[in-house]
Amino acid sequence: MCGIVGYVGEKQVLPIIIEGIKRLEYRGYDSSGFSVINDKKELLIHKNQGKIVELERSIPEDKNFVATIGIAHTRWATHGKATTTNAHPHFGQNEIISLVHNGIIENYQQLREKLEKENHIFQSDTDTEVLAHLIEKFYLETGNFHKAVREALCLVEGTYGIAVMCKDEPEKLIAAKRGSPLIVGIGENENFIASDVAALVVHTKNVIYLQEDETIEITKNNFTIKTLSNTEREREIRKIDWDISAVDKGDFDYYMLKEIFEQPTSISNAFRGRIIESSNTARLGGIRISPEELMKIKQIFIIACGTSWHAGIVGEYLIEDLAKIPVEVEYASEFRYRNSVIPPNSLVIVISQSGETADTLAALREAKSKGAKVMGITNVVGSSIARETDFGSYTHAGLEIGVASTKAFTSQVIVLFLFAFYLGRMRNISPENGAKFIKELYQIPKRVQAILDINDEIKEIAKKYKDVENCLYLGRDYNFPVALEGALKLKEISYIHAEGYPAAEMKHGPIALIDENMPVIFIAPKDFVYTKIINSIEEVKARKGRVIVITNNGKDGIEKLADDIIYIPQTIPQLMPILSVIPLQLFAFHIAVLRGCDVDQPRNLAKSVTVE
């Protein structure tokens, strides 16, 4: 959940690593810092509480930061408050070793106590400083930098992505990974380390994805990968296919708004090349399982967190509707710790935008340990989920930097639709109905654009509700998970308390909250439960509630019940979540901006949750 950048080469390092952590600030932003070995062979650290702009302002002019090697970090606090002392990097006891770390060292307290008995003195409350001391201890005993890192990590329980420098070896970086992403960028007379490709793509598109329990020694021209047990490994250099424009805001003031407006393209990318019109079906190239095996599937489990969990609920409705296979959707954090039963002939689907979500990865491993086939849906090529699942599908959404997911959700729903459609065509959907599904799918990007075109109207509605403290989102059938997602977006970025419910559940509790101050957002497309939604709207109006309606129908009196109404285009129920979520994303965005909130970096949140 934090950001790491490292560089060794021939250029001045400070502009490179500062720029790098700025591109990763969405991964953690309560403190930041950097460390360099300067041209006088001094190992220096500078860090500061707050955002990276505060770090830049505080850089002392009288210190010599002229260097061609360095590491930097932007932090999302896990151990210790967000203070300058607790910010990374951390020194070892004798200030020979400097280290930045993502993840959690679970046994840090026991390690710290042992080191304190050896007269180590700690400056911070962090688990990371303990690791810096431990590596330095082994370095002083062995005189071998790489070996010292490996020996220290053999004693560590927990997760880490680390980058380490040693004052005595000023042309070398060591990095290591377990459960927290780390990528090596390969350049000409320079090499990089980062926890996300966003920091690398401006410098190189040639990368190596470190795997679990691997370490890498990096100089400006070479690298050596070893396991913790000192076995050397070869690793393929891969190409990043993201363009540099993906890490810039372009004409937008916020990444979130840019990503909302990218959805016509990201949705098209999610289904491009995956439709076979000659047989009116779908294909997903990563689904490396035979049709015969797919036909044997009797039950599907979908496991995810947050926004991906909401997409998973849409997936449940899609698969049960189109393929007639029962589906259970579970929070990854719950699945991993309870003794879940996975019957024979089951398929487990794990969903994660980053492919590195800690709880989802742990649930994946638990499912595999029970003999289940596991399919992954992720956005990031080479991510842990992409590597560890039996097969899967990429969403091709492009880089998403805004902490609150938008295009990730719609792209995940598209992939789930394609998979459900593929299963359905194998089982019970006729070619004629298949052609209708395909026709509707092709129209979705254009219809999303039509909603984006009324952005100004949605902004005007948002102005009326920017000062509310609570909000209720209600939907039924395919639009119940959209209500959950809409509520999540509002609470994430505007800090307004919001809840999503199935509309029929309103009278089983939430109706007690409704008064003239409580806005209720109804997702009410013209479908088979439309009249039921109308009944719920009447119940809210009878209690003086304020009603906002998202609908594709306005000719039967619903406009007279609504205080505000947002019209969206028509489509089939199975694809309606793609359309109905767009105005909710825009509504949350505009309210957050109007309230003066930091939309792209909401408080206490980080983009990729790589700790438990």
C-alpha distance (Angstrom), angle and dihedral (degrees) to the residues before:
residue distance angle dihedral
M1 . . .
C2 3.80 . .
G3 3.79 127.8 .
I4 3.81 127.1 -113.9
V5 3.80 127.9 -170.3
G6 3.80 127.6 174.0
Y7 3.81 133.7 175.1
V8 3.77 138.2 -173.3
G9 3.80 120.6 174.8
E10 3.77 143.2 86.9
K11 3.82 101.4 -62.0
Q12 3.77 129.1 87.2
V13 3.77 103.0 -83.6
L14 3.80 104.6 -152.5
P15 3.84 99.0 71.8
I16 3.82 89.5 46.2
I17 3.78 98.2 51.2
I18 3.81 94.5 39.5
E19 3.79 90.2 51.5
G20 3.79 88.5 46.8
I21 3.78 96.4 54.7
K22 3.80 89.7 45.2
R23 3.79 87.2 60.5
L24 3.81 88.4 50.2
E25 3.80 97.2 44.0
Y26 3.80 89.4 108.3
R27 3.82 86.6 68.2
G28 3.81 94.0 59.8
Y29 3.76 134.6 -17.0
D30 3.80 114.3 170.4
S31 3.82 94.0 99.0
S32 3.79 139.3 -8.1
G33 3.77 142.9 -172.0
F34 3.79 148.3 163.9
S35 3.77 141.1 -143.6
V36 3.81 129.5 -155.1
I37 3.78 138.9 176.0
N38 3.78 103.1 -133.6
D39 3.79 131.8 -150.8
K40 3.81 89.5 -87.6
K41 3.82 90.4 57.7
E42 3.82 91.1 -109.8
L43 3.82 118.2 147.1
L44 3.82 105.6 -138.3
I45 3.78 132.5 -177.2
H46 3.78 129.3 -166.2
K47 3.81 124.4 177.2
N48 3.78 141.2 158.0
Q49 3.78 142.9 -169.4
G50 3.80 117.3 -107.6
K51 3.77 132.3 26.0
I52 3.78 125.9 -17.4
V53 3.80 92.4 -99.4
E54 3.81 86.5 64.9
L55 3.79 89.8 51.7
E56 3.81 91.0 52.6
R57 3.79 92.8 48.4
S58 3.78 91.6 50.9
I59 3.83 98.5 51.8
P60 3.81 105.5 122.7
E61 3.78 115.2 -124.3
D62 3.79 93.4 -148.2
K63 3.81 95.2 62.5
N64 3.76 122.6 91.1
F65 3.79 106.7 -124.9
V66 3.81 94.0 160.1
A67 3.80 101.0 135.0
T68 3.79 145.6 133.8
I69 3.82 96.8 -149.4
G70 3.78 129.1 56.8
I71 3.78 150.4 133.0
A72 3.80 130.3 -139.0
H73 3.79 136.9 -172.1
T74 3.78 141.0 -166.6
R75 3.79 112.6 -158.5
W76 3.79 139.7 -140.1
A77 3.78 102.9 -171.8
T78 3.80 121.0 -116.5
H79 3.82 103.7 149.2
G80 3.77 116.6 31.5
K81 3.79 130.5 3.8
A82 3.78 123.3 -69.5
T83 3.80 98.6 -86.5
T84 3.79 135.5 136.2
T85 3.81 90.1 -110.1
N86 3.81 92.2 54.0
A87 3.80 93.5 44.9
H88 3.81 119.3 105.0
P89 3.02 143.5 -77.1
H90 3.80 102.0 64.7
F91 3.80 128.8 -164.9
G92 3.76 128.1 -135.7
Q93 3.80 119.8 -120.2
N94 3.82 94.7 -82.0
E95 3.82 96.0 33.1
I96 3.80 92.0 -114.7
I97 3.80 93.8 117.0
S98 3.81 126.9 52.4
L99 3.81 120.6 -170.8
V100 3.80 142.7 -178.9
H101 3.79 120.8 -164.2
N102 3.78 141.8 -171.2
G103 3.80 118.9 -165.8
I104 3.80 134.8 34.0
I105 3.81 129.3 -69.5
E106 3.78 99.2 -147.3
N107 3.81 96.7 -168.2
Y108 3.80 95.1 43.1
Q109 3.80 92.9 118.5
Q110 3.82 92.9 58.6
L111 3.81 90.9 45.0
R112 3.78 91.1 48.2
E113 3.79 92.6 51.5
K114 3.81 91.2 52.0
L115 3.78 91.6 49.2
E116 3.80 92.1 47.3
K117 3.80 88.3 56.4
E118 3.81 85.4 57.8
N119 3.83 88.8 54.7
H120 3.79 97.4 -100.7
I121 3.80 111.9 156.9
F122 3.80 118.5 -151.7
Q123 3.78 125.1 -152.1
S124 3.81 100.8 -168.9
D125 3.80 141.3 44.6
T126 3.80 93.0 -123.2
D127 3.78 133.6 115.8
T128 3.81 88.1 -140.0
E129 3.79 95.6 67.0
V130 3.79 89.0 56.8
L131 3.80 89.7 58.1
A132 3.81 91.6 49.3
H133 3.80 90.1 53.1
L134 3.79 91.9 46.5
I135 3.81 94.1 51.5
E136 3.78 91.2 47.3
K137 3.81 91.0 50.2
F138 3.82 91.1 54.9
Y139 3.80 91.3 43.7
L140 3.80 91.8 55.8
E141 3.80 89.4 48.5
T142 3.82 97.5 46.7
G143 3.80 106.2 23.0
N144 3.83 87.6 -140.4
F145 3.81 114.3 113.3
H146 3.80 98.5 -163.8
K147 3.79 92.8 43.7
A148 3.80 91.0 49.6
V149 3.81 91.0 55.9
R150 3.81 91.9 49.1
E151 3.81 94.0 47.5
A152 3.79 92.3 48.9
L153 3.78 92.9 48.8
C154 3.80 91.0 51.4
L155 3.82 86.5 67.0
V156 3.79 94.6 48.4
E157 3.79 124.9 101.9
G158 3.78 115.5 -164.8
T159 3.78 136.9 33.3
Y160 3.75 133.0 -45.7
G161 3.73 148.4 167.3
I162 3.79 106.6 -173.8
A163 3.78 141.1 175.7
V164 3.79 118.1 -164.0
M165 3.82 135.9 -170.9
C166 3.79 128.9 -166.3
K167 3.80 122.7 -152.9
D168 3.83 90.9 -143.8
E169 3.82 93.7 53.5
P170 3.81 103.6 45.8
E171 3.80 97.6 171.2
K172 3.79 97.6 55.2
L173 3.81 139.4 78.2
I174 3.80 125.1 -168.9
A175 3.80 121.3 -156.8
A176 3.79 132.4 178.8
K177 3.79 138.7 -178.1
R178 3.78 139.8 -153.1
G179 3.78 119.1 155.4
S180 3.82 94.5 -23.6
P181 3.81 121.6 85.5
L182 3.79 120.9 -106.2
I183 3.79 127.0 172.5
V184 3.79 130.3 -171.3
G185 3.81 118.5 -145.6
I186 3.80 116.5 -150.5
G187 3.81 117.2 -149.2
E188 3.79 138.8 158.2
N189 3.80 110.3 -76.5
E190 3.79 87.5 -16.3
N191 3.78 138.2 71.7
F192 3.79 133.0 -167.9
I193 3.79 141.9 -154.0
A194 3.80 123.6 -154.6
S195 3.76 140.6 158.4
D196 3.80 90.8 -137.0
V197 3.80 134.5 28.8
A198 3.82 89.3 -125.5
A199 3.80 87.7 81.2
L200 3.80 93.3 48.5
V201 3.78 107.2 41.5
V202 3.81 93.6 80.2
H203 3.81 89.8 58.2
T204 3.80 107.5 31.7
K205 3.77 141.8 -6.0
N206 3.81 93.8 -154.5
V207 3.78 110.8 96.7
I208 3.78 144.0 165.2
Y209 3.80 119.7 -148.5
L210 3.79 110.1 -144.7
Q211 3.78 114.7 -137.1
E212 3.79 130.3 -144.2
D213 3.82 116.7 -56.2
E214 3.78 93.2 2.6
T215 3.79 126.1 136.2
I216 3.77 127.2 -162.8
E217 3.79 130.8 -158.7
I218 3.80 111.5 -152.7
T219 3.79 133.2 -167.1
K220 3.79 126.3 168.0
N221 3.83 92.1 -89.0
N222 3.81 106.8 22.2
F223 3.76 145.7 37.6
T224 3.81 135.1 -165.1
I225 3.81 122.9 -162.1
K226 3.81 120.2 -156.3
T227 3.77 136.1 169.8
L228 3.79 120.1 -123.6
S229 3.81 86.9 -98.8
N230 3.84 89.6 58.2
T231 3.80 97.5 -106.3
E232 3.78 111.0 147.3
R233 3.81 116.7 -129.3
E234 3.77 136.7 -163.5
R235 3.79 117.9 -135.8
E236 3.80 130.4 -167.2
I237 3.80 117.5 -119.8
R238 3.79 108.1 -130.5
K239 3.80 133.7 -163.2
I240 3.80 123.0 -118.2
D241 3.79 109.3 -137.2
W242 3.82 95.9 -162.6
D243 3.79 117.4 109.6
I244 3.78 122.2 -130.6
S245 3.82 89.0 -113.7
A246 3.81 87.7 69.8
V247 3.80 90.6 73.1
D248 3.81 95.2 48.6
K249 3.80 128.2 78.6
G250 3.80 93.2 -133.2
D251 3.81 110.2 -168.1
F252 3.80 93.0 -14.3
D253 3.80 128.4 94.9
Y254 3.81 92.8 -146.0
Y255 3.78 134.9 39.6
M256 3.79 90.3 -138.0
L257 3.80 93.1 58.0
K258 3.80 90.9 44.8
E259 3.80 90.2 52.5
I260 3.81 93.0 47.1
F261 3.79 88.8 53.6
E262 3.81 91.9 46.6
Q263 3.80 91.3 64.1
P264 3.80 98.4 96.8
T265 3.81 85.9 59.7
S266 3.81 98.1 38.8
I267 3.82 91.2 48.8
S268 3.81 90.5 50.1
N269 3.80 89.6 49.0
A270 3.80 90.5 51.8
F271 3.81 93.0 60.2
R272 3.83 101.5 25.3
G273 3.80 110.3 122.8
R274 3.79 92.0 5.8
I275 3.81 99.7 95.9
I276 3.80 122.9 85.4
E277 3.78 104.0 -161.3
S278 3.80 93.9 -178.9
S279 3.80 90.1 67.7
N280 3.81 98.0 22.4
T281 3.78 94.4 -121.6
A282 3.80 141.9 106.7
R283 3.77 133.0 -110.1
L284 3.78 129.9 -159.9
G285 3.78 110.4 -164.8
G286 3.78 94.1 -154.6
I287 3.81 93.9 57.3
R288 3.78 95.1 102.1
I289 3.78 96.7 180.0
S290 3.78 126.1 101.9
P291 3.81 122.8 -109.4
E292 3.80 86.9 -118.5
E293 3.81 91.3 58.6
L294 3.80 91.6 45.1
M295 3.78 90.1 53.4
K296 3.81 89.3 56.9
I297 3.81 93.2 58.7
K298 3.78 109.9 115.8
Q299 3.80 100.4 172.8
I300 3.80 138.5 17.3
F301 3.80 129.2 -153.4
I302 3.80 119.3 -160.2
I303 3.80 115.2 -160.2
A304 3.81 125.4 -172.7
C305 3.81 146.5 121.5
G306 3.79 134.1 -116.8
T307 3.79 116.3 -25.2
S308 3.80 90.9 2.6
W309 3.81 88.3 56.5
H310 3.80 89.3 55.5
A311 3.81 89.7 50.7
G312 3.80 86.6 50.0
I313 3.81 91.1 57.5
V314 3.80 89.1 53.4
G315 3.81 85.5 49.6
E316 3.81 90.2 53.2
Y317 3.80 91.1 54.6
L318 3.82 91.5 45.3
I319 3.80 96.9 49.5
E320 3.80 94.6 44.3
D321 3.81 90.9 45.7
L322 3.81 99.4 44.3
A323 3.81 103.7 26.7
K324 3.83 101.7 25.3
I325 3.82 92.4 -132.7
P326 3.81 116.9 138.0
V327 3.80 113.9 -115.7
E328 3.79 134.7 -165.1
V329 3.81 121.3 -162.8
E330 3.79 117.0 -154.9
Y331 3.77 137.3 -179.5
A332 3.78 106.6 -112.4
S333 3.79 91.1 -135.9
E334 3.81 90.7 59.1
F335 3.78 97.1 39.4
R336 3.80 93.1 55.8
Y337 3.80 94.6 56.5
R338 3.75 105.1 37.9
N339 3.76 123.8 72.3
S340 3.78 95.2 -104.9
V341 3.78 118.3 -166.0
I342 3.81 115.0 -134.0
P343 3.81 109.5 -174.7
P344 3.81 122.1 -148.3
N345 3.81 115.4 -82.6
S346 3.79 91.5 32.0
L347 3.79 127.7 138.1
V348 3.80 123.2 -151.6
I349 3.82 118.5 -153.1
V350 3.80 118.0 -164.5
I351 3.81 119.7 -165.9
S352 3.81 126.5 -162.7
Q353 3.79 130.4 151.3
S354 3.80 93.4 -148.1
G355 3.79 97.3 33.0
E356 3.80 87.2 -135.1
T357 3.83 103.6 81.5
A358 3.80 103.8 141.9
D359 3.81 98.5 -143.0
T360 3.80 92.6 45.0
L361 3.80 91.9 49.3
A362 3.80 90.7 50.4
A363 3.81 90.7 48.9
L364 3.81 89.6 49.4
R365 3.80 90.5 54.1
E366 3.80 91.8 46.1
A367 3.81 90.8 52.1
K368 3.80 91.8 49.2
S369 3.80 91.1 48.5
K370 3.80 86.9 58.8
G371 3.79 91.6 53.5
A372 3.79 98.6 -103.9
K373 3.78 124.7 148.4
V374 3.80 107.0 -119.9
M375 3.79 126.7 -153.7
G376 3.80 121.0 -166.6
I377 3.78 130.6 -149.5
T378 3.79 112.1 -168.7
N379 3.77 142.4 141.9
V380 3.79 100.5 -137.5
V381 3.79 121.8 81.0
G382 3.79 112.0 -139.2
S383 3.81 94.0 16.9
S384 3.79 120.6 143.3
I385 3.80 93.6 -102.3
A386 3.80 90.8 48.8
R387 3.80 89.7 53.6
E388 3.79 100.2 40.6
T389 3.80 102.3 45.2
D390 3.79 120.4 88.4
F391 3.79 90.3 -123.0
G392 3.76 138.7 -26.6
S393 3.76 151.9 152.7
Y394 3.78 134.6 -96.8
T395 3.79 119.1 -133.4
H396 3.84 93.8 -146.7
A397 3.82 90.0 -148.2
G398 3.80 93.9 144.5
L399 3.77 124.9 -131.0
E400 3.80 113.8 -26.5
I401 3.81 112.8 -162.4
G402 3.80 103.2 164.6
V403 3.80 107.1 97.1
A404 3.80 92.0 -134.5
S405 3.81 106.0 71.5
T406 3.79 117.2 -127.5
K407 3.80 114.3 147.4
A408 3.80 89.1 32.5
F409 3.81 89.5 64.4
T410 3.79 96.6 49.5
S411 3.81 92.5 44.3
Q412 3.81 91.2 50.4
V413 3.80 90.3 50.8
I414 3.81 90.1 50.8
V415 3.83 91.8 53.0
L416 3.81 90.7 47.1
F417 3.80 89.5 49.6
L418 3.81 91.2 51.5
F419 3.81 91.9 48.9
A420 3.82 92.5 47.4
F421 3.81 90.2 46.1
Y422 3.80 91.2 49.7
L423 3.81 91.3 50.8
G424 3.78 90.3 44.8
R425 3.79 93.7 52.4
M426 3.80 88.7 52.4
R427 3.78 91.4 52.0
N428 3.78 118.2 24.4
I429 3.83 116.4 -20.0
S430 3.79 112.6 106.6
P431 3.83 122.2 -134.2
E432 3.80 89.2 -111.9
N433 3.80 93.1 54.8
G434 3.78 89.1 42.0
A435 3.79 89.2 59.0
K436 3.82 90.0 52.5
F437 3.80 91.7 52.6
I438 3.80 91.1 50.3
K439 3.79 92.6 48.5
E440 3.80 91.0 53.0
L441 3.80 92.8 45.8
Y442 3.80 92.0 55.1
Q443 3.82 89.6 55.1
I444 3.81 95.8 53.3
P445 3.85 99.4 87.1
K446 3.81 90.8 51.8
R447 3.80 90.9 48.2
V448 3.79 92.0 48.7
Q449 3.80 88.1 52.8
A450 3.80 89.3 52.7
I451 3.82 88.9 58.6
L452 3.79 92.0 46.9
D453 3.80 87.5 53.7
I454 3.83 89.9 65.3
N455 3.81 92.4 53.0
D456 3.81 91.4 120.2
E457 3.81 90.9 55.3
I458 3.79 90.7 51.9
K459 3.80 90.1 49.2
E460 3.81 90.2 55.2
I461 3.80 90.4 52.4
A462 3.82 90.3 48.2
K463 3.81 89.9 56.6
K464 3.80 89.4 64.7
Y465 3.80 93.5 55.6
K466 3.80 104.4 34.9
D467 3.81 93.9 107.3
V468 3.81 99.4 49.4
E469 3.79 118.4 115.6
N470 3.81 99.2 -155.6
C471 3.77 136.3 32.0
L472 3.80 135.2 -177.9
Y473 3.82 124.5 -149.4
L474 3.81 119.2 -161.1
G475 3.80 132.0 -175.1
R476 3.78 140.3 146.4
D477 3.79 136.1 -139.0
Y478 3.83 110.4 -12.5
N479 3.79 90.1 2.2
F480 3.79 97.6 57.2
P481 3.86 91.8 82.1
V482 3.81 87.5 45.9
A483 3.82 87.8 57.8
L484 3.80 88.5 53.0
E485 3.80 91.2 49.1
G486 3.80 93.6 46.6
A487 3.80 91.1 51.9
L488 3.80 91.1 47.7
K489 3.80 92.1 52.5
L490 3.80 92.4 51.3
K491 3.80 95.2 48.6
E492 3.83 93.4 42.7
I493 3.78 97.9 56.3
S494 3.82 107.3 19.4
Y495 3.84 98.9 34.9
I496 3.80 90.3 -131.8
H497 3.78 112.2 143.2
A498 3.81 106.7 -113.4
E499 3.78 134.3 168.6
G500 3.78 133.2 -168.7
Y501 3.81 123.1 -146.3
P502 3.77 140.6 167.2
A503 3.79 101.9 -94.3
A504 3.80 93.7 -121.8
E505 3.82 90.2 56.7
M506 3.79 91.8 62.8
K507 3.78 92.4 89.4
H508 3.81 90.8 51.0
G509 3.77 93.8 71.7
P510 3.84 117.6 -43.7
I511 3.80 92.1 74.2
A512 3.81 87.0 75.3
L513 3.81 88.4 70.3
I514 3.79 96.8 54.5
D515 3.78 119.2 110.2
E516 3.79 137.0 128.8
N517 3.81 90.3 -68.7
M518 3.81 97.1 52.8
P519 3.82 116.3 88.4
V520 3.79 114.8 -154.7
I521 3.79 119.7 -160.1
F522 3.80 114.4 -153.5
I523 3.78 121.6 -164.3
A524 3.78 99.3 -152.1
P525 3.82 116.5 165.2
K526 3.78 117.4 168.1
D527 3.81 101.0 -91.5
F528 3.78 139.4 123.5
V529 3.83 93.2 -68.7
Y530 3.80 95.1 44.3
T531 3.80 95.0 108.5
K532 3.81 89.6 50.3
I533 3.81 89.5 55.0
I534 3.82 89.8 50.4
N535 3.81 88.7 55.8
S536 3.81 90.2 53.3
I537 3.81 91.2 49.5
E538 3.81 89.5 52.6
E539 3.82 89.4 52.6
V540 3.81 91.2 53.3
K541 3.82 93.4 47.1
A542 3.81 89.8 50.2
R543 3.82 86.9 61.0
K544 3.83 94.5 47.2
G545 3.79 93.4 -106.3
R546 3.81 120.5 159.5
V547 3.80 111.1 -117.5
I548 3.79 129.6 -153.2
V549 3.80 114.5 -176.0
I550 3.81 129.0 -159.3
T551 3.80 106.1 -162.7
N552 3.78 146.3 143.1
N553 3.78 92.2 -145.7
G554 3.78 129.4 67.6
K555 3.76 107.7 154.7
D556 3.80 102.0 86.9
G557 3.79 103.1 63.8
I558 3.81 101.0 -84.0
E559 3.79 89.2 118.2
K560 3.82 88.6 62.1
L561 3.81 90.9 56.3
A562 3.80 95.9 47.2
D563 3.78 124.8 82.5
D564 3.79 86.5 -158.4
I565 3.77 131.2 8.7
I566 3.81 133.2 -164.1
Y567 3.78 116.6 -162.7
I568 3.79 120.5 -148.1
P569 3.82 129.3 -177.6
Q570 3.79 123.9 -92.4
T571 3.80 124.1 -101.5
I572 3.78 138.5 148.6
P573 3.83 116.3 -66.7
Q574 3.83 92.0 -111.3
L575 3.81 91.2 62.4
M576 3.79 98.9 34.5
P577 3.85 94.0 96.8
I578 3.80 88.3 65.9
L579 3.79 90.4 58.7
S580 3.80 101.6 34.1
V581 3.80 93.9 53.7
I582 3.83 94.8 56.9
P583 3.84 97.5 72.4
L584 3.81 89.3 45.9
Q585 3.80 90.4 54.9
L586 3.79 91.1 50.0
F587 3.81 92.8 44.2
A588 3.82 91.7 53.6
F589 3.80 91.6 44.7
H590 3.80 95.3 52.6
I591 3.80 93.9 44.9
A592 3.81 90.4 51.5
V593 3.81 92.3 49.8
L594 3.81 91.6 46.7
R595 3.82 89.6 51.6
G596 3.80 90.9 51.8
C597 3.81 94.6 -114.2
D598 3.79 125.3 155.3
V599 3.79 96.4 -108.4
D600 3.80 99.6 -173.4
Q601 3.81 95.4 42.0
P602 3.81 108.6 31.6
R603 3.78 116.4 -171.3
N604 3.81 119.4 -83.7
L605 3.81 93.3 4.3
A606 3.79 132.3 106.6
K607 3.78 130.9 -171.2
S608 3.78 102.7 -121.1
V609 3.80 115.0 35.4
T610 3.79 101.1 -150.4
V611 3.81 96.3 158.3
E612 3.77 129.5 69.9
